[in-house]
Amino acid sequence: MMYPYMKFEDETEVTFSQIINKDGVDTVEVHFERPTDNGFDSARCELPSYKWIIREGYSEEEIKKFTEFLEHNAHLFFKYAKEGGIKIA
C-alpha cells in the first residue's frame, strides 16, 4: 500500500509505503514520480537507511535534493505509515 504525501512544482508526486519489516528493522519506502513525454521519471528510497532502490530519469542534483527532503521528513513518513496514511478531513 502506498499513501500520498505531496506534489512538487515540477509535478513530482511523493508517496510512501506502510511500515515494512525487513530483517527485524522497520522501514518505509518513499517513491518520487514525475510524468514525462515517454512515461515517468521514478526514484525510490528506503528509510531509515536512505538507500536508493530505484533511480530513473532524475539528475544527481535532484536526488541530492530528495535526500535532503527525506532527512527533514523521515520522522513524518514513519509516523504516518504507522497511522495508515495522512488523515485529512
FENDA-V106731 format. One line per field, one symbol per residue. phi: phi as a letter, one per 40 degrees, with the letter a starting at -180 (. if undefined). psi: psi as a letter, one per 30 degrees, with the letter a starting at -180 (. if undefined). burial: # if it has 16 or more other ideal C-beta (glycine too) atoms within 10 Angstrom, else .. Layout:
# FENDA-V106731
phi = ???
psi = ???
burial = ???
This chain:
# FENDA-V106731
phi = .bbcbabcdcgccbbacccbcbfgbcbbbbbbabcbcbhacbabbbbccfcccbabgccdccccccccdcccbdccccdccccghccbc
psi = kkkkelkleggkkkllllkkjjhgkklkkkkkkkklfgckkkkkkkkgfhkjekjjfkleeeeeeeeeeeeffeeeeeeeeffhlkjk.
burial = ..#.#......#.####.........########......#######.......#.##...#...#..##..##..##.##........
